Amino acid sequence: MREHIAELCASLLLMIIRTLLPARGRHRAAPARPHIQERTLAPATTAPAHAHPFEADAQPLVRPYLLTPEERHERTLQRQRRRALWLAVHGIDVGPRHIHGMEVSV
């Protein structure tokens, strides 16, 4: 019984030491070193008189996460198809309610 208690205490002590001391090996986070670069002055450039900061080619003005109504509709349809497939796998039928213009009764 003493051996079991000793093993338990040793494993608890080892777990406490591992949580309090820094990690060993190559996965340990290295201290951040300041990166010093020589500063050089770039030559001053002026934009041509005809350049406008909001040109169409410069950058897109539409946020990439916004969806058009068509894309939103397609995603809604895809989500409905996936939900119906998931429910069908679990034995729940959510099939079409109208087939060829006639309502289907369950």
C-alpha positions as MATLAB code, in Angstrom:
seq = 'MREHIAELCASLLLMIIRTLLPARGRHRAAPARPHIQERTLAPATTAPAHAHPFEADAQPLVRPYLLTPEERHERTLQRQRRRALWLAVHGIDVGPRHIHGMEVSV';
ca = [
       0.000    0.000    0.000;
       2.903    2.325    0.741;
       4.209    1.864   -2.782;
       0.873    2.947   -4.274;
       0.726    6.037   -2.079;
       4.342    6.858   -2.943;
       3.632    6.485   -6.683;
       0.552    8.684   -6.355;
       2.473   11.389   -4.500;
       5.330   11.213   -7.016;
       2.964   11.561   -9.983;
       1.146   14.500   -8.338;
       4.458   16.186   -7.540;
       5.655   15.664  -11.110;
       2.404   17.108  -12.482;
       2.732   20.187  -10.251;
       6.364   20.697  -11.285;
       5.466   20.429  -14.977;
       2.771   23.083  -14.656;
       4.923   25.527  -12.680;
       8.239   25.250  -14.519;
       8.765   26.347  -18.127;
       8.638   23.788  -20.871;
      11.775   22.040  -22.062;
      12.884   21.230  -25.557;
      12.418   22.788  -28.945;
       8.713   23.607  -28.520;
       9.442   26.120  -25.794;
       8.739   29.676  -26.825;
      11.975   31.532  -27.452;
      12.376   34.945  -25.883;
      11.560   37.737  -28.273;
      14.648   39.438  -29.641;
      14.353   43.003  -30.780;
      14.935   43.208  -34.492;
      16.959   46.306  -35.291;
      17.021   47.562  -38.841;
      18.809   50.493  -40.287;
      16.362   53.107  -41.343;
      16.788   54.461  -44.802;
      14.807   57.302  -46.170;
      12.812   56.411  -49.225;
      12.776   58.945  -52.010;
       9.683   61.085  -51.917;
       7.268   60.150  -54.647;
       4.337   62.184  -55.720;
       1.268   60.713  -57.280;
       0.416   61.857  -60.793;
      -2.266   64.498  -61.004;
      -4.714   62.097  -62.705;
      -4.367   59.314  -60.081;
      -7.334   59.041  -57.772;
      -7.145   57.074  -54.497;
     -10.423   55.299  -55.273;
      -9.695   53.925  -58.718;
     -11.491   50.719  -59.648;
      -8.226   48.871  -60.245;
      -6.616   49.994  -57.003;
      -8.644   47.857  -54.599;
     -12.105   46.362  -54.371;
     -14.638   48.520  -52.593;
     -16.950   45.624  -51.732;
     -16.229   43.645  -48.605;
     -15.474   40.015  -49.511;
     -17.772   38.614  -46.817;
     -20.858   40.399  -48.158;
     -23.045   38.232  -50.361;
     -25.188   39.161  -53.288;
     -28.856   38.132  -53.069;
     -28.206   35.306  -55.565;
     -25.308   33.959  -53.491;
     -27.393   34.196  -50.317;
     -30.244   32.294  -52.018;
     -27.855   29.581  -53.264;
     -26.378   29.166  -49.781;
     -29.876   28.918  -48.291;
     -30.808   26.189  -50.774;
     -27.556   24.335  -50.090;
     -28.169   24.550  -46.337;
     -31.701   23.152  -46.818;
     -30.388   20.257  -48.905;
     -27.720   19.440  -46.332;
     -30.218   19.608  -43.468;
     -32.639   17.293  -45.332;
     -29.810   14.832  -46.014;
     -28.703   14.861  -42.367;
     -32.268   14.294  -41.177;
     -32.763   11.501  -43.729;
     -29.681    9.736  -42.372;
     -31.346    9.788  -38.955;
     -34.645    8.489  -40.315;
     -36.618   11.725  -40.523;
     -38.293   12.459  -43.848;
     -38.535   16.117  -44.808;
     -39.142   15.480  -48.480;
     -41.035   17.717  -50.852;
     -44.526   18.757  -49.820;
     -45.683   19.355  -53.410;
     -44.929   17.016  -56.284;
     -46.142   18.052  -59.743;
     -48.449   20.627  -58.211;
     -50.237   18.228  -55.845;
     -49.725   18.262  -52.099;
     -48.220   15.112  -50.668;
     -49.775   13.861  -47.439;
     -47.702   11.995  -44.938;
];
